[in-house]
Each structure stands twice: as structure tokens, then as C-alpha cells.
Amino acid sequence: MDAQKVDLFLTTNAKCFEPHHINFIREKLLTMDEAKWVQLQALALKDPTTILIISIFAGNLGIDRFIIGDTGMGLGKLLTCGGFGIWAIVDWFMIQGATREANLRKLQAILV
């Protein structure tokens, strides 16, 4: 893979991943087959800041967890009104990390 393409991808999407994963991602992208570049471009990554805002306003309904693909946690929050409010507040601090981890899992599915 062309290093310039990889650096452009990482510059554009660095906020979607944990900072300590960036070097690992760069190495994997550099060794990735060129044919997978189209899949990588079509990858829909979630913005952690946007998910945090959704969590603040609709976290009691579990919408934040549904959006990142964590259906079980989303159902749990929905059925308990965000764990009676406590779970929703805890997620304000955890949802950005969970979003970045979900983005990493999506990327790894393409890289494998």
C-alpha cells in the first residue's frame, strides 16, 4: 500500500481510534493488499464526539450503544432507562473509548 494513502487515511480518521493503536494500524495498512483499498474507503467509522453527544441526550434509551453496534448493552439500557440513570452517566465517560474500539474491530475485519 502507498504510504501517502495510508497517512492521508490516518490523518483523516485518527480521532476514530485510540492514540496507542495508530502505529499498529499504520503498519497493518502498509502491508494491506491494494485491492482492499476500496473497502477501506467505504468503511463507515463512527465519530466518538458525536456518539458522546448522543449519549448525553439519549443515553437513557441506549441509542448510543445501538449506534456503535453494541446491541446487548443498548437493550439493557433501554429496558432499565439507562440503569436508572446511573449507567447512562457512567457511559458519558466510557462511550468514546467504546466507539473507538468498535471502529478498530471494523477495521480489523477488513485487514484480516
N, C-alpha and C positions, 0 to 999 in steps of 0.2 A: 504494500500500500504506500502511496505517496505521502511523505512526511508533512508536506504542506496541507494536504487534505485533512490529515489527522489533527494537526494543530488547529486548523480552522474549526473542525468539529468540536474539539475540546474547548476552544475559546468561546464558542457559541453556547455550549451546553455544560460548562464547568459547574455552574450553580446547581445543576440537577444531580450532582454526585458528591459524595463525601470527599473532602480535600485529600485525605490519605489514600484514596483509590485512584486518583488521577494518573499517577505514574504507571500503575498496573494496567489501567485502561489504555493508556498510550502505547505501552508495549504490545498489548494484545491487538490493538488496531493496526499497528505497523506490520504485524505478521499475518493479518487477515487477508483472505483472498479478495481480489479486486471485484469479483462477481457479487460479493455480499454488500458492496458499497450502496447499491440501490436500496436494499433492505434497511441499511443503517440510516439512510436519508429519510426513509418513510417511518422510522421509529418515533412514536408519539411519547415523548418524555413529559412528565408532569413537573410543573414548576413548584418547588417547595413553599415559596412565599404565597402563591395563590392558594395552595391547599391549606396553609395556615389561616388565611383569611376566611376560607370556607369553614374551617374548623371552629373559628371563633364565633361565627354567626349561625352555623348549622351543625355544630359538633354534637349537640344533644340527640340529633336524629341519625347520626352515624354516616352522614353523607360523605364526610372527608375520607372515611375508611373505604366506603364503596368505590369512590373515585380512584383510589390507588390500587384497587383490586383485592383488598382485604375484606372479603365478604363476611367471614365469620365474626370479626370484630365489629363490622358495620351492623350486622344483625343484633349482636349483643348490645351495642349502644342504642340501637333503635328500640329494642324491646324494654330496656331499662331506663330510657330517657337519659342516655349518657351516663349510666351508672349513678343515677340520681344526682347528676351534675358533677360528681367528683371525677369520674372517668373522662368527661369532656374537658375539664380543666387540666387534668394530667396530660391529655393529648395535645393541648396547646404547646407544651414543651417537647413532646415526643414526635409529633406528626411530621415535622420537616425531616428528621432522620429516617422515619419510616418511608417517607416519599422517596428519599434518595436511595434507600435500599431497594425499594420496588423498581426504581429506574435502573439500578445496577443489575437486578435479576433479568429485566427485559433485554438489556444489552448483552448479558452473558448468554441468553438464549440464541442470539444471532451469532455470537462469536464461536459457539461450540460447533 
